[in-house]
Amino acid sequence: MGLVDPTTFDDKPVAMVYIAGRVSEGKRVEQVLSAHGIDYAVDIEPFESRVLGILPVTYEGVGFYVGAERADSARQALRAAGLLQGLVEDDAPA
C-alpha cells in the first residue's frame, strides 16, 4: 500500500492530512503512511508561511490525501513520527 492514483478515491470521501513544503518532508510523510499501510494520493496545494514571522508568503507544497475513514489513524501515525508542521487537523472531507 502507499501512493495511489487519485481516481482510486473517486466517489469516496477523502481528507487532506498533511501538506509538505519540502521534498525531504514529503518523503518522510510517504514513508510513514506506507509503513502504516495507508493508501494516499498527492496533489499540489498552496500554503502560507511567514517570513520573519510577520510577512505572509504563499508557496506550493504537496498535499497528502487519504480516505476519510483512515484520516485519524494517518494523523496519529504522522504525529508519532514527529511530523507536526504540516499536519492538517481539519476533518472536512475534500
Contacts in CASP RR format, 6 or more apart in sequence:
PFRMAT RR
TARGET T0000
AUTHOR 0000-0000-0000
METHOD contacts of the structure
MODEL  1
MGLVDPTTFDDKPVAMVYIAGRVSEGKRVEQVLSAHGIDYAVDIEPFESR
VLGILPVTYEGVGFYVGAERADSARQALRAAGLLQGLVEDDAPA
1 34 0 8 1.000
1 37 0 8 1.000
1 38 0 8 1.000
1 39 0 8 1.000
2 30 0 8 1.000
2 33 0 8 1.000
2 34 0 8 1.000
2 37 0 8 1.000
2 38 0 8 1.000
2 39 0 8 1.000
2 40 0 8 1.000
3 30 0 8 1.000
3 34 0 8 1.000
3 39 0 8 1.000
3 40 0 8 1.000
3 41 0 8 1.000
3 42 0 8 1.000
4 39 0 8 1.000
4 40 0 8 1.000
4 41 0 8 1.000
5 41 0 8 1.000
6 41 0 8 1.000
6 43 0 8 1.000
6 65 0 8 1.000
8 39 0 8 1.000
8 41 0 8 1.000
9 41 0 8 1.000
9 65 0 8 1.000
9 67 0 8 1.000
12 67 0 8 1.000
12 68 0 8 1.000
13 67 0 8 1.000
13 68 0 8 1.000
13 93 0 8 1.000
13 94 0 8 1.000
14 41 0 8 1.000
14 65 0 8 1.000
14 66 0 8 1.000
14 67 0 8 1.000
14 68 0 8 1.000
14 93 0 8 1.000
14 94 0 8 1.000
15 65 0 8 1.000
15 66 0 8 1.000
15 67 0 8 1.000
15 68 0 8 1.000
15 71 0 8 1.000
15 88 0 8 1.000
15 90 0 8 1.000
15 91 0 8 1.000
15 92 0 8 1.000
15 93 0 8 1.000
15 94 0 8 1.000
16 45 0 8 1.000
16 63 0 8 1.000
16 64 0 8 1.000
16 65 0 8 1.000
16 88 0 8 1.000
16 90 0 8 1.000
16 94 0 8 1.000
17 40 0 8 1.000
17 64 0 8 1.000
17 65 0 8 1.000
17 66 0 8 1.000
17 71 0 8 1.000
17 74 0 8 1.000
17 75 0 8 1.000
17 78 0 8 1.000
17 87 0 8 1.000
17 88 0 8 1.000
18 26 0 8 1.000
18 29 0 8 1.000
18 63 0 8 1.000
18 64 0 8 1.000
18 74 0 8 1.000
18 78 0 8 1.000
18 83 0 8 1.000
18 86 0 8 1.000
18 87 0 8 1.000
18 88 0 8 1.000
19 45 0 8 1.000
19 47 0 8 1.000
19 61 0 8 1.000
19 62 0 8 1.000
19 63 0 8 1.000
19 64 0 8 1.000
19 86 0 8 1.000
19 88 0 8 1.000
20 26 0 8 1.000
20 29 0 8 1.000
20 61 0 8 1.000
20 62 0 8 1.000
20 63 0 8 1.000
20 64 0 8 1.000
20 86 0 8 1.000
21 47 0 8 1.000
21 59 0 8 1.000
21 61 0 8 1.000
21 62 0 8 1.000
21 86 0 8 1.000
25 83 0 8 1.000
25 85 0 8 1.000
25 86 0 8 1.000
26 62 0 8 1.000
26 64 0 8 1.000
28 81 0 8 1.000
28 83 0 8 1.000
29 64 0 8 1.000
29 78 0 8 1.000
29 83 0 8 1.000
30 40 0 8 1.000
30 64 0 8 1.000
32 77 0 8 1.000
32 78 0 8 1.000
32 81 0 8 1.000
32 83 0 8 1.000
33 40 0 8 1.000
33 64 0 8 1.000
33 66 0 8 1.000
33 74 0 8 1.000
33 77 0 8 1.000
33 78 0 8 1.000
35 77 0 8 1.000
36 73 0 8 1.000
36 74 0 8 1.000
36 77 0 8 1.000
38 66 0 8 1.000
38 70 0 8 1.000
38 73 0 8 1.000
38 74 0 8 1.000
38 77 0 8 1.000
39 66 0 8 1.000
39 67 0 8 1.000
39 70 0 8 1.000
40 64 0 8 1.000
40 65 0 8 1.000
40 66 0 8 1.000
40 74 0 8 1.000
41 64 0 8 1.000
41 65 0 8 1.000
41 66 0 8 1.000
42 62 0 8 1.000
42 63 0 8 1.000
42 64 0 8 1.000
42 65 0 8 1.000
43 62 0 8 1.000
43 63 0 8 1.000
43 65 0 8 1.000
44 60 0 8 1.000
44 61 0 8 1.000
44 62 0 8 1.000
44 63 0 8 1.000
45 60 0 8 1.000
45 61 0 8 1.000
45 62 0 8 1.000
45 63 0 8 1.000
46 58 0 8 1.000
46 59 0 8 1.000
46 60 0 8 1.000
46 61 0 8 1.000
47 58 0 8 1.000
47 59 0 8 1.000
47 60 0 8 1.000
47 61 0 8 1.000
47 86 0 8 1.000
48 56 0 8 1.000
48 57 0 8 1.000
48 58 0 8 1.000
48 59 0 8 1.000
49 56 0 8 1.000
49 57 0 8 1.000
49 59 0 8 1.000
50 56 0 8 1.000
50 57 0 8 1.000
51 57 0 8 1.000
64 74 0 8 1.000
65 94 0 8 1.000
66 74 0 8 1.000
68 91 0 8 1.000
68 93 0 8 1.000
71 91 0 8 1.000
75 87 0 8 1.000
75 89 0 8 1.000
78 84 0 8 1.000
78 87 0 8 1.000
79 87 0 8 1.000
END
